[in-house]
């Protein structure tokens, strides 16, 4: 599903079985990924501030393993993956499930993501507060925009 969407955005064509397997191996390989320098310090600040954290992602079922391999899985109280949940962002249901698993009301939750439609608008539509992570500066006029994750902890006074 995830890799098929990527191929669709590239040229609209189907993904051959061989190409799909190569892409899947690449995306599932922890050495293919690098964390931004603000990720771990921000997660530490948020956790130290007593916040419960979750991942809500439109990804395949291998994301929990990838997060574990990257040393991130244990930092989250819940990891919700669209392929497992059978619903994904921007559908309000996946955001509501995340809140339920963290035992917080949607109105008490803040979602931070880099997609205006799927993350920001999806979270707002589910009753959460939201911040748009815009590292590349593509959404200059967007409300509640941050350029770095450290700004999230700053905004929360942590």
C-alpha positions as CSV (number, residue, x, y, z in Angstrom):
1,X,0.0,0.0,0.0
2,X,2.6,2.6,1.1
3,X,5.1,1.7,-1.7
4,X,2.3,1.5,-4.2
5,X,1.3,5.1,-3.3
6,X,4.9,6.2,-3.8
7,X,5.0,4.6,-7.3
8,X,1.7,6.2,-8.1
9,X,3.1,9.6,-7.2
10,X,6.2,9.0,-9.3
11,X,4.6,8.0,-12.6
12,X,1.2,6.4,-12.0
13,X,2.4,3.0,-13.0
14,X,2.2,-0.3,-11.2
15,X,5.1,-1.6,-9.2
16,X,6.6,-4.9,-10.5
17,X,7.0,-7.6,-7.9
18,X,10.8,-7.3,-8.2
19,X,10.8,-3.5,-7.9
20,X,8.4,-3.7,-5.0
21,X,10.7,-6.1,-3.1
22,X,13.7,-3.9,-3.7
23,X,11.8,-0.8,-2.5
24,X,10.4,-2.7,0.5
25,X,13.9,-3.9,1.6
26,X,15.2,-0.4,1.3
27,X,12.4,1.2,3.3
28,X,12.6,-1.6,6.0
29,X,16.4,-1.3,6.3
30,X,17.3,0.9,9.3
31,X,20.6,1.9,7.6
32,X,18.4,3.6,5.0
33,X,17.3,6.1,7.5
34,X,18.9,8.9,9.5
35,X,17.2,10.8,12.4
36,X,17.1,14.6,12.3
37,X,19.3,16.0,15.0
38,X,16.3,17.4,16.9
39,X,14.4,14.1,17.2
40,X,16.0,12.5,20.3
41,X,16.4,15.7,22.3
42,X,12.8,16.6,21.6
43,X,11.5,13.2,22.5
44,X,13.6,13.4,25.7
45,X,12.2,16.8,26.6
46,X,8.6,15.7,26.0
47,X,8.9,12.5,28.0
48,X,10.6,14.4,30.8
49,X,7.7,16.7,30.8
50,X,5.4,13.8,31.6
51,X,3.8,13.6,28.1
52,X,2.7,10.3,26.7
53,X,3.9,9.9,23.1
54,X,2.5,7.9,20.1
55,X,3.4,7.4,16.5
56,X,0.5,7.6,14.0
57,X,1.7,6.7,10.6
58,X,0.4,5.8,7.1
59,X,3.0,3.0,6.7
60,X,3.2,-0.7,6.4
61,X,3.2,-3.3,9.1
62,X,7.0,-3.3,9.4
63,X,7.1,0.2,11.0
64,X,7.2,-1.1,14.6
65,X,10.2,-3.2,13.8
66,X,12.0,-0.4,12.0
67,X,11.3,1.9,14.9
68,X,12.8,-0.7,17.2
69,X,15.8,-1.2,15.1
70,X,16.3,2.6,15.2
71,X,16.1,2.6,19.0
72,X,12.8,4.6,18.9
73,X,10.0,2.1,19.6
74,X,10.4,2.0,23.4
75,X,10.0,5.8,23.5
76,X,6.3,5.6,22.5
77,X,3.3,4.4,24.5
78,X,1.5,3.5,21.3
79,X,2.4,2.9,17.6
80,X,-0.5,3.0,15.2
81,X,0.2,2.0,11.6
82,X,-2.4,2.4,8.9
83,X,-1.7,-1.1,7.4
84,X,-2.4,-2.7,10.8
85,X,-5.2,-0.4,11.9
86,X,-7.0,-0.7,8.5
87,X,-7.5,3.1,8.6
88,X,-5.1,5.9,8.1
89,X,-4.6,9.6,8.2
90,X,-6.5,11.8,7.6
91,X,-9.4,9.6,8.8
92,X,-10.3,10.7,12.3
93,X,-10.5,7.1,13.5
94,X,-6.8,6.5,13.6
95,X,-6.3,9.7,15.7
96,X,-9.1,8.7,18.1
97,X,-7.5,5.2,18.5
98,X,-4.2,6.8,19.4
99,X,-5.8,9.0,22.0
100,X,-7.7,6.0,23.5
101,X,-4.5,3.9,23.7
102,X,-2.7,6.8,25.5
103,X,-5.9,7.3,27.7
104,X,-6.2,11.0,26.7
105,X,-9.2,12.8,25.2
106,X,-8.7,14.2,21.7
107,X,-9.0,17.8,23.1
108,X,-6.0,17.1,25.3
109,X,-3.8,15.7,22.5
110,X,-1.4,17.4,20.2
111,X,-0.4,15.8,16.8
112,X,2.7,16.9,15.0
113,X,3.2,15.9,11.4
114,X,4.6,17.0,8.1
115,X,1.6,16.7,5.9
116,X,-0.9,19.6,5.7
117,X,-3.8,17.4,4.7
118,X,-3.1,14.0,6.4
119,X,-1.5,15.3,9.6
120,X,-2.6,18.8,10.3
121,X,-6.1,18.8,8.9
122,X,-6.7,15.2,9.8
123,X,-5.8,15.8,13.5
124,X,-7.9,19.0,13.6
125,X,-10.8,17.1,12.1
126,X,-10.5,14.5,14.8
127,X,-10.6,17.1,17.6
128,X,-6.9,17.2,18.4
129,X,-4.7,20.3,18.4
130,X,-2.0,20.1,15.7
131,X,1.3,21.5,14.6
132,X,2.6,21.3,11.0
133,X,6.3,20.3,10.9
134,X,7.5,22.2,7.8
135,X,11.3,21.7,7.8
136,X,11.6,22.7,4.1
137,X,9.5,25.9,4.3
138,X,6.9,24.8,1.8
139,X,3.9,26.0,3.8
140,X,4.9,29.6,4.7
141,X,1.3,30.7,5.3
142,X,0.1,27.7,7.2
143,X,-1.2,28.1,10.7
144,X,0.6,26.5,13.6
145,X,3.7,25.8,11.7
146,X,7.1,24.8,13.2
147,X,10.4,24.4,11.3
148,X,12.1,22.1,13.9
149,X,10.8,19.6,16.5
150,X,12.5,21.6,19.3
151,X,9.9,24.3,18.7
152,X,7.2,21.8,19.8
153,X,8.7,21.4,23.3
154,X,9.3,25.2,23.4
155,X,5.6,25.9,22.6
156,X,4.6,23.5,25.3
157,X,6.9,25.2,27.8
158,X,9.1,22.2,28.4
